[in-house]
């Protein structure tokens, strides 16, 4: 999300919003302010908070976008009129760097636009939000100034001292994997990076913060920072939006059940714990001292 926010900011910041086409009617979670309140507003910038993209406009109104698991964004220049499968919304902007410099469609000779060369037309660009999965969970909010909406109550960012302090002092009895993917505990990690972080820290996903000694806590802090820093470097190589249907290639262990552990000189096959709607990947040799964690899917097969 950090790298995506930067790419979208470079693509849209300083441009004037021309229209919002709501293509997935269950995706917009607010009714006020209205989408019309953003018409002709200049986008000041796009940032990230946790897993949310935060778009801030000149009148102080913000659009907050959460892509969930299968949400993606496509950048379009010029903006398209199509409605592909899974389309959620299209945000269309002017193609001018500054709204005050937007061309007048009738300022050219005989009604021709002096910059674009076509009558009544202004070049534009857009971002299309769409979903590749069957579960429609990508959502967005239009927030008035001072309204935090879904951002309220998010935990600290993983690269902050607040997060490090939490890890060093917490007596949580929840499983580490549960704490890392809880956005109210730490914002922005989730299941995939949680698997990779715990693997690098050599910690069982079923361990608890309460059970960790000081050295293990420091390993967890270090692993969190290094895994996410490396991920950001990789993501910055991407161009445009985030349009791929699947993004699993980013991870070291997440989603790679049955493949060899990437730790040098390990060679054990990665294992998984399956839950109703997701699974967790780990190495028994590197993380649990050889212990195989309880897996509901395996338990059902053995009955």
C-alpha positions as CSV (number, residue, x, y, z in Angstrom):
1,X,0.0,0.0,0.0
2,X,2.9,2.4,0.7
3,X,4.4,2.0,-2.8
4,X,0.9,2.1,-4.4
5,X,0.0,5.3,-2.6
6,X,3.2,6.9,-3.9
7,X,2.5,5.8,-7.5
8,X,-1.1,7.0,-7.4
9,X,0.1,10.3,-5.8
10,X,2.5,10.8,-8.6
11,X,-0.2,10.1,-11.1
12,X,-3.1,12.2,-9.7
13,X,-1.8,14.7,-7.2
14,X,-2.5,18.3,-8.3
15,X,-5.2,17.2,-10.8
16,X,-8.9,18.2,-10.7
17,X,-11.6,15.6,-10.0
18,X,-14.1,15.6,-12.9
19,X,-16.3,12.7,-11.9
20,X,-16.8,9.6,-9.8
21,X,-18.7,6.7,-11.4
22,X,-20.0,4.3,-8.8
23,X,-19.9,0.9,-10.5
24,X,-20.3,-1.4,-7.5
25,X,-23.2,0.0,-5.5
26,X,-22.3,-1.8,-2.2
27,X,-18.8,-0.5,-2.1
28,X,-19.5,3.1,-0.9
29,X,-20.0,3.0,2.9
30,X,-21.0,6.6,3.5
31,X,-23.9,8.8,2.3
32,X,-22.5,12.2,3.4
33,X,-20.6,14.1,2.2
34,X,-21.8,13.2,-1.3
35,X,-19.6,12.4,-4.3
36,X,-20.9,15.6,-5.9
37,X,-19.2,17.6,-3.1
38,X,-15.8,16.6,-4.6
39,X,-16.6,17.8,-8.1
40,X,-14.0,20.2,-9.5
41,X,-11.8,19.8,-6.4
42,X,-8.1,19.5,-6.7
43,X,-6.5,16.4,-5.2
44,X,-3.8,17.5,-2.8
45,X,-2.2,14.1,-2.4
46,X,-2.6,10.4,-1.6
47,X,-1.1,8.8,1.5
48,X,-1.5,5.5,3.4
49,X,-2.7,4.7,6.8
50,X,-2.6,1.0,7.6
51,X,-4.1,-0.8,4.7
52,X,-6.1,2.3,3.6
53,X,-5.3,4.7,0.8
54,X,-6.2,8.2,1.9
55,X,-7.0,10.8,-0.8
56,X,-7.1,14.4,0.5
57,X,-8.8,17.1,-1.6
58,X,-8.6,20.9,-1.5
59,X,-11.8,21.4,0.5
60,X,-10.6,19.1,3.3
61,X,-12.8,16.1,2.3
62,X,-11.0,12.8,2.1
63,X,-11.7,9.6,0.2
64,X,-10.5,6.5,2.1
65,X,-10.1,3.3,0.0
66,X,-9.6,-0.3,1.3
67,X,-8.9,-2.9,-1.4
68,X,-9.4,-5.9,0.9
69,X,-7.9,-9.2,-0.4
70,X,-8.8,-9.1,-4.1
71,X,-9.3,-5.4,-4.8
72,X,-7.0,-3.8,-7.4
73,X,-6.6,-0.5,-9.1
74,X,-5.8,0.2,-12.8
75,X,-4.5,3.6,-14.0
76,X,-6.0,4.9,-17.2
77,X,-4.8,7.6,-19.5
78,X,-7.0,8.6,-21.1
79,X,-9.9,7.5,-18.9
80,X,-12.0,4.7,-20.3
81,X,-15.8,4.3,-20.3
82,X,-15.8,0.5,-20.0
83,X,-17.3,-1.4,-17.1
84,X,-15.2,-4.6,-16.7
85,X,-16.2,-7.5,-14.5
86,X,-15.8,-6.7,-10.8
87,X,-15.6,-2.9,-11.4
88,X,-16.1,-0.9,-8.2
89,X,-15.6,2.7,-9.1
90,X,-13.8,5.0,-11.5
91,X,-12.3,8.3,-10.4
92,X,-11.7,10.6,-13.4
93,X,-9.4,13.6,-13.2
94,X,-8.3,16.3,-15.6
95,X,-5.0,15.8,-17.3
96,X,-3.8,19.3,-16.2
97,X,-1.2,19.7,-13.5
98,X,-3.2,22.4,-11.9
99,X,-6.9,23.0,-12.0
100,X,-6.4,26.7,-12.5
101,X,-4.6,25.9,-15.8
102,X,-7.4,23.6,-17.1
103,X,-8.1,24.4,-20.7
104,X,-11.3,26.1,-21.7
105,X,-13.1,23.9,-24.3
106,X,-14.0,27.0,-26.3
107,X,-10.9,29.1,-26.1
108,X,-9.5,28.0,-29.5
109,X,-10.3,29.3,-32.9
110,X,-13.8,28.2,-34.2
111,X,-14.5,26.4,-30.9
112,X,-11.3,24.3,-31.0
113,X,-9.5,23.7,-27.8
114,X,-6.1,25.4,-28.0
115,X,-4.3,22.6,-26.1
116,X,-6.1,19.5,-27.1
117,X,-7.1,20.4,-30.7
118,X,-10.6,19.0,-30.3
119,X,-13.8,20.9,-29.7
120,X,-15.4,20.5,-26.3
121,X,-12.9,17.9,-25.1
122,X,-10.4,17.9,-22.2
123,X,-7.8,15.3,-21.9
124,X,-8.2,13.2,-18.7
125,X,-6.9,10.4,-16.6
126,X,-8.5,7.9,-14.2
127,X,-8.2,5.3,-11.6
128,X,-10.4,2.2,-11.9
129,X,-11.0,0.2,-8.7
130,X,-12.0,-3.4,-9.4
131,X,-12.2,-6.8,-7.7
132,X,-10.9,-10.1,-9.0
133,X,-12.4,-12.2,-6.3
134,X,-16.0,-13.4,-5.8
135,X,-16.3,-11.8,-2.4
136,X,-17.1,-8.1,-2.9
137,X,-15.2,-6.5,0.0
138,X,-13.4,-3.5,-1.5
139,X,-14.8,-0.4,0.1
140,X,-14.5,3.3,0.1
141,X,-15.6,6.2,2.3
142,X,-16.1,9.9,1.7
143,X,-15.1,11.7,5.0
144,X,-15.8,15.2,6.1
145,X,-13.0,17.2,7.7
146,X,-12.3,15.8,11.2
147,X,-14.1,12.5,10.5
148,X,-11.7,9.6,10.9
149,X,-14.2,6.9,9.7
150,X,-12.5,3.5,9.5
151,X,-9.1,5.0,10.4
152,X,-10.2,5.6,13.9
153,X,-8.7,3.1,16.4
154,X,-6.0,1.8,14.1
155,X,-2.9,0.6,15.9
156,X,0.6,2.0,15.4
157,X,2.5,1.7,12.1
158,X,5.1,-1.2,12.2
159,X,8.0,1.2,11.5
160,X,7.3,3.4,14.5
161,X,8.7,3.4,18.1
162,X,5.1,3.0,19.3
163,X,5.0,-0.4,17.7
164,X,8.4,-1.3,19.1
165,X,7.3,-0.2,22.5
166,X,4.2,-2.3,22.2
167,X,6.1,-5.5,21.3
168,X,8.6,-4.9,24.2
169,X,6.0,-4.4,26.8
170,X,2.8,-6.3,25.8
171,X,1.5,-9.2,27.9
172,X,-1.0,-10.3,25.3
173,X,-2.1,-13.9,25.5
174,X,-3.3,-14.1,21.9
175,X,-1.4,-15.9,19.2
176,X,1.3,-13.9,17.6
177,X,-0.3,-14.3,14.2
178,X,-3.6,-13.0,15.5
179,X,-2.0,-9.9,17.0
180,X,0.0,-9.1,13.9
181,X,-3.0,-9.3,11.6
182,X,-5.3,-7.3,14.0
183,X,-5.3,-3.8,12.6
184,X,-6.2,-2.4,16.0
185,X,-3.0,-3.8,17.4
186,X,-0.7,-2.9,14.5
187,X,-1.8,-1.3,11.3
188,X,-0.9,-2.6,7.9
189,X,0.6,-6.0,8.3
190,X,-2.1,-8.6,7.7
191,X,-1.8,-12.4,7.1
192,X,0.7,-12.6,4.3
193,X,3.4,-10.4,5.8
194,X,2.6,-11.9,9.2
195,X,3.7,-15.3,7.9
196,X,6.9,-14.0,6.5
197,X,7.7,-11.9,9.6
198,X,7.3,-14.8,12.0
199,X,9.3,-17.1,9.8
200,X,12.2,-14.6,9.7
201,X,11.9,-14.1,13.4
202,X,12.0,-17.9,14.0
203,X,8.8,-17.7,16.1
204,X,5.8,-20.0,16.2
205,X,2.6,-18.3,14.9
206,X,0.9,-19.9,17.9
207,X,3.3,-18.3,20.5
208,X,2.1,-15.3,22.5
209,X,3.8,-12.0,23.3
210,X,3.4,-12.9,26.9
211,X,5.6,-16.0,26.4
212,X,8.4,-14.2,24.6
213,X,11.7,-13.3,26.3
214,X,13.5,-10.0,25.5
215,X,15.7,-11.4,22.8
216,X,12.7,-13.0,21.0
217,X,10.8,-9.7,21.2
218,X,13.7,-7.8,19.6
219,X,13.9,-10.5,16.8
220,X,10.2,-9.8,16.1
221,X,10.7,-6.1,15.9
222,X,13.8,-6.5,13.6
223,X,12.1,-9.1,11.4
224,X,9.0,-6.8,11.0
225,X,11.1,-3.9,9.9
226,X,13.4,-5.8,7.6
227,X,10.6,-7.8,5.9
228,X,8.5,-4.7,5.2
229,X,11.5,-2.6,4.1
230,X,12.5,-5.3,1.6
231,X,8.9,-5.6,0.4
232,X,8.7,-1.8,-0.1
233,X,11.9,-1.8,-2.2
234,X,10.4,-4.6,-4.4
235,X,7.0,-2.9,-4.8
236,X,8.6,0.4,-5.8
237,X,9.8,-1.4,-9.0
238,X,6.2,-1.8,-10.1
239,X,4.7,0.8,-12.4
240,X,1.1,2.0,-12.8
241,X,-1.6,0.7,-10.5
242,X,-1.9,-2.7,-8.9
243,X,-3.9,-4.7,-11.5
244,X,-2.6,-8.3,-11.2
245,X,-5.3,-10.8,-10.1
246,X,-2.9,-12.5,-7.8
247,X,0.0,-11.1,-5.9
248,X,1.3,-14.1,-4.1
249,X,4.8,-14.0,-5.7
250,X,5.7,-11.2,-3.2
251,X,6.0,-13.5,-0.2
252,X,8.8,-15.7,1.0
253,X,6.6,-18.4,2.7
254,X,3.0,-17.2,2.7
255,X,0.9,-19.3,0.4
256,X,3.8,-21.6,-0.4
257,X,2.7,-24.7,1.5
258,X,4.5,-27.8,0.5
259,X,7.5,-26.0,-1.0
260,X,11.0,-26.1,0.6
261,X,11.7,-23.7,3.4
262,X,13.7,-20.7,2.0
263,X,16.0,-20.7,5.0
264,X,19.5,-21.9,3.9
265,X,20.4,-25.4,5.0
266,X,16.8,-26.1,6.2
267,X,15.1,-27.9,3.3
268,X,12.0,-28.9,5.2
269,X,8.7,-28.5,3.5
270,X,6.6,-25.6,4.6
271,X,3.4,-26.5,6.5
272,X,0.1,-24.8,6.9
273,X,-2.7,-24.3,9.4
274,X,-6.1,-24.0,7.6
275,X,-8.9,-21.9,8.9
276,X,-12.4,-21.3,7.5
277,X,-11.4,-18.5,5.1
278,X,-7.6,-18.4,5.1
279,X,-4.5,-20.4,5.9
280,X,-1.2,-19.7,7.7
281,X,2.1,-21.0,6.5
282,X,5.1,-21.9,8.6
283,X,8.2,-24.1,8.9
284,X,8.1,-26.6,11.8
285,X,11.9,-26.9,11.7
286,X,12.7,-23.2,11.9
287,X,9.8,-22.0,14.0
288,X,8.2,-24.6,16.3
289,X,11.1,-26.9,17.2
290,X,9.7,-29.6,14.9
291,X,6.2,-29.5,16.4
292,X,3.4,-29.7,13.8
293,X,0.7,-27.2,14.7
294,X,-3.0,-28.4,14.8
295,X,-4.6,-28.0,11.4
296,X,-8.4,-28.5,11.1
297,X,-8.1,-29.5,7.5
298,X,-5.6,-32.3,8.3
299,X,-7.7,-33.4,11.3
300,X,-10.8,-33.8,9.1
301,X,-8.8,-35.9,6.6
302,X,-7.5,-38.2,9.4
303,X,-11.0,-38.9,10.8
